[in-house]
Amino acid sequence: MKKALILLNMGGANNLNEVEVFLNNMFADPNILMIKNSFIRNMVGKFIVFKRKNIAKENYKLIGGKSPLPELTKKLVTKLQKKLPYLYVTYAMRYTPPFDYEVIKELKEKNIEEIHLIPLYPQYSTTTTKSSFDGIEIALKKLNYNPIVKKIDKFYEDRFYNEAIINRIKESLLNNSANEFDLIFSAHGLPQKIIDRGDTYQKEIEENIKILKEMLKEKNMNFKNIHLAYQSKVTPVKWLEPSLENKLNAIDNKNIVIYPISFIIDNSETDFELSIEYKEIAKNLNFKKFIVSKCLNDSDLFMKALIKIENKI
């Protein structure tokens, strides 16, 4: 049986022209903008894009005019393909190329009989995991293609995944001692109403951090304090709290390490938002050391985690 593995993600602009493509597709997604009436959702989405697109493009210019996510994802896929020669390994993005339809069409042409899906979101959310699964399902129906489909919907409890996070944090400290720093796990925010409707994202973020706290203790990485905060608020409704900005204002220790707990691949939220925007906020708050850990990307420990996760399917 010919099998394939697809890594799923939201996507990232490959150039400045794709910034608007990303925004248009994201705010047209009913999993993101939860307005039942498609006409009203479309109008609201277009208004948000109109308000945000120029600011977003200026932000992208500060990180080289494109998201690092597509290139880093290609590297991950290339390394994983060497480790899993019995599978055809590829990736699909929800809002930028390569889109679900293009990837599924390629697999149909290759006569793939079984597809494994691993979303690159450690914690489940309707806004990410479900949205990516929906995109694949829509593509399969359009192409009248009916392979066996198997899914992993979360992996935040995996030991190798969490080992990889701790290794990244350790790398980011360089020669500094953990006990001089506070550690903030920064997660992408969500409107509170999405959580109130039953989305398990917040619960799983908190469980993930509990696991990491225990593992950090085991490794004698004793930070002064460990915090959770949420970033990336984009609409005026109530979002998950505390915000990262408010958390930075509340911390007395002026040495901080931030790990982006809800991201696997570096993107504009890590390279611009954390490393530029929040760094400037921290500077104005007189922080002495402000360190942002890299995401897992194609790290060797994360490769081990992915192989283990794939073997569970």
N, C-alpha and C positions, 0 to 999 in steps of 0.2 A: 504494500500500500504506500503510495506516494504522499508524504506528509509535509506540511509547512508550518512554520511559526511566524506569527505576525506580532511585532511589538507595537503597541498603540500609544499615541500621545496626541495632545491638542494641536501641536505644530508651532512653527515660528517663522517669521518673515525671512525669506532668503535674500530680500533686497527691500529698498524703501517702498517700491510699488506694491509689494505684497503686504505691507502693514495694513492698508485699507481692506485688502482681501481677507486677512485674518479677522479684523474687527467685524466686517460685514457678516462673515460666516458664523462667528461666535455669537453675535447678538441676534442672529436669525434662528439660533438653536433653542427649541422650546425647553430643553433641559437647563439652559442658562437664563433665558428671559422667560420666566414662567407665567406668560399671559396666554390664556386659552384661545382667545380670538386671534387667529393668524394675521388678519388685516391690522389689528391694533398692535400686535407684537411687531409686525414688520415696520409700522410707522414709528413706534418707540425705538426700535433697534436702529433705524436710519438716523433718528435724531441723536442718539447716543454716539453713533459713529461720526456724525457731522461735528459734534462737540469735541470729540477726542482725537480724531485722526491726525490733525496737525501737531498737537502736543506729542502724540505717540511717535510721529516721524522724527521730531526734534530729539526725543529721548533715544531713539534708535541710532541717530547720528553719533551720539556720544559713546556708543558701544560698537562703532565700526559700520553702521548702516545696515546691519542685519542681526538676526538672532543667532546665538551660537548653537542653538538646539539642533537644527538639521544636520550640521556637519558632525557634531558630537554623536548624534544618533547613528549616522552612517558608520562611524568608527566602532561603535558598540556592536552594530550588526555584523560588520566584517570580522571582528574578534570572535563573536558568538558563533558565526558560521564555521569557523575553523574548529571550534570545540564541539559542534553538533553537526558533523558531516552527513548524518542520516536524515537531516531535515533541510528543507529550503527555508532560510531565515531572511525575513524582510521586515519592513515597517510601514505603517500607514498613519497619516496625520488627519485630524478631524477638520482643521480649518485652513491649512495650507498644503501645497503639494509635498509628497505624493498622497492624493486623496484616496479614500476607501475604495471607490469604484475602480480607479486605475489599478490598484493593487490586487483587488479581487479578480478583475478581468485577466490580469497576468497569471494568476494561479489557476483560473479556469483553463486558459490556453496551455498551461503546463500539465493539465490533467491531474491536479492535486486532489486527492480523495479525502484527506483529513486535514483540518486547519486547527491549530492551537493559537489561542489569543492570550497574550499577557499585556494588560495595560500598564504603562509605566507610571502608575499612581499607587503608592504603597497602601494607602487607605481608600476604602470605597466611598464614592460619592455619586449621586445621580448626575451631578454637573460634569463629572469627568469620566468615571468608569462606565456608567450606564450610557452616557452620550456616545462614547467610543464603540460600545457594543451595538448601539442603535445604528450607527453609521455602517458597520459591517453588515448587519442584518438587512438594511435597506439596499446595499450594493448587491448582496446575494439574490434578493428578490428581483431586482431590476435585470440581473443577468440570468435569471432562471437557473441558478446554479445551486446544487444541493449536496455539498460535501458534508462529512461528519464535522461538527464544530465543537471543540472543547475549550473551556475558559477557566482562567484564574481571575478572581475578582478582587483579591487583596493579598498582600504578603508582608504586612508590617510586623508580624510575629516571627518571621523567619530569622533564625540565629545568624546566618551568614550576612543577611541584609543589615542587621543591626551591628554586627562586627565591622562591616564596611563603613557604617556611619561613624562609629567610634574611632576607627582608623583615620578617617577624614578629619575629624575634630583634632585628633592628636597631631596630624600633619600640619594643620593650620596654626597650632600653637608654636611650632618651631622649637626654640629653646626656652620658651616661657613655661612657667609652672601653672598647672590648672588651678591651684589654690589661690592664685592672685586674681582670678577672673570670675565673673558671673557668666553663665551660659544661657543664651536664649534660643529655644527652638522656635523658629518662625514658620508659621503655616500660612498658606494662602487663605484669605478670609472668605466667608460666605455670608449672604444675608441670613439673619436669624430665622426668617420665616421658612427657609429651606430645611433647616434643622428641625424646626417645629413640626414640619410635615413628615418627619420620620427618617430623614437622611442620617446615616450613622457616622458620618465623617468626623464630627467633633469628638464623639466617644472614642473612635479608633485612634485619632491623633493623641488623645489623652492616655489611652492604653499603650500606645507606642512609646510615649515619653516615660511612662512608668517602667517599661521593660528596659529602656536605655539607662534610666537612673540606676537600676539594679546592676546592670552590666558595667557602668562607669565605676560603681563602688567596688565591684570585683577586681577591677583593673587599677584600683587606687588612684583614679582620676577624680580628685575631690574638689570640685568647683565650690566657690563660696556660696552661691545660690544657683538654682536652675529654674528657668521661667518658660512659660509658653506665651506667645503673642501672635497676633494675626496681622497680615499685611495685605496690600493690594485692593483696598476698598475702592469701588468705582461708581456706586450709586448712593443717593442720599438716604436710603432706608437704613434701619438698624442692622448692623453686621455683628459677627462674633467679636467678643471682647476678651481681653484687652487688646487694643490696637498696638502695633509695634511702637509707634510714636509715643503713645501714653506710657508704655512700659519703659521706654528709654528715659522719659521724664521722671519716672518713679524710682529708678535704680540709683542707689548711693555710690556703689562701686563704679569707678570710672574706667575699669578695664573689662572689656566685654568680648565674648565670642558668640557669633550668630551661626547656627546651623539651620539651613532651609529644609525642615523636616518633611514637607509635603512634595518636594521636588526631587526627581531622580536625575534629570539632565539640566545643566545650567541653561538659563534663558534670560529674557529681558527682566524678569522679576528678580533674578539673582544678580546679574551683571550690571543692570542699571539701578533698579529700585533699592536693593540692599547695598551694593558696593559703591554707589554714587549718591543717590538721594538720601538714604538713611545715614550714610557716612557723614554727609554735610550736616544733618540734624544733630548727630552725635558730636561733631566738632563744635557746633554752637552751644552744646550742653557741656562743653569742656571735658569730654571723654579723652583719656590719655591714650588708650589702646582700643582700637575698634577693628576686630578681625571677622571677616566673613569666610566661612569654610566653603570650599568647592563642593558641588554636588557629587554624587557617586560616579556619574558619567560611565566610563568604560573601565573603572578600577578592577583589579584582579579579584578582590574579595566580592565585589558585586557580580562579577562573572560567575563565581562559584555559586552565589545565591540564585542567579537566574537559571543556571543548569539544574540546581536542586529543585527549583520551582517548576521548571519544565518537566522534570522527571516525575512530578506528582500528577501531571495531567493524564 
